[in-house]
């Protein structure tokens, strides 16, 4: 809707840009004199709005941006090609006004956010304890976590302080709420006897166990989610599926932390807690970097330098923290490799000992300590022997060879001793 006295200015801008338009008189007697409708390619929206601002059309005009299914016109095709081939257009990048509107829409109202986050965390907890990947995936679908992350990034690059603060608050609230909901739900299951398992048995569940010792690949998942979220937001495509990816990086680890607290084993879920923090930071880091790279800046030119400096300072700060935390993930990855090597060396040592005795190796079980790094505490060797004979004593030799094969992670804890237990089973 064109304000009084601005009709010719608006039409001159559209004519200069060779944009077709439809003009309708506004006769309601208000401060608007006309309604102008004109189609634009996605990449032309922001440049045209910028030219209208330069011509003096600011917020006193009434501007509505809507998606059109298709435009059938050779003139529109030429306009699209012009903005695609020149430096005028922004490619598939939507306008700043659209970006802010989409970010605000993705960040739900407080009570909706609280309820949906709590439900998502509870469903994820149930899926983890049931060892059901399908239920865990279902919890990701309903998690409203993409909105706060994108609101934080958009608010930062466009210097929208209210949007930025709202995004940060919702992210902090979401993380704390998800852990609390998972902890309370898990405690109720434990207290009621619905899950009659010890802490060790709970942490042995596949879906839980795989999140106790995250490795550097977890960082790639979160960074990919942040990049995908920012690109989907800035290109105007649906963010629903990307929201599932972001939730995949955030929801299950928070549920594992809550489970650990409910079973009184906070040190066991330290790795999951670090993973939650790394994933939150990684999503924000990637989204900030992508939106900054795409050239989004505040509307007012005099705020652009300050906003750019503030955004890059946040990117640098998050990057440093991620490097520190990534060292932890790298350490976990390294100790996982060492664990695999230790198990191979242990099996070789046991087979060398048992091959010279009249026994048969049946199984090898390992008990590991997970704090602060994964290390073997006990190896249980089960061997079979003929029932008509006395089993040989193998413990001392096995203990000597297994401890000789063990290399402490990072060369630390060199005096660590791996306990060895030998179980004998009479077999025919």
Order of alpha helices (4+ residues) and beta strands (2+ residues): beta-alpha-beta-beta-alpha-alpha-alpha-alpha-alpha-alpha-alpha-alpha-alpha-alpha-alpha-alpha-alpha-beta-beta-alpha-beta
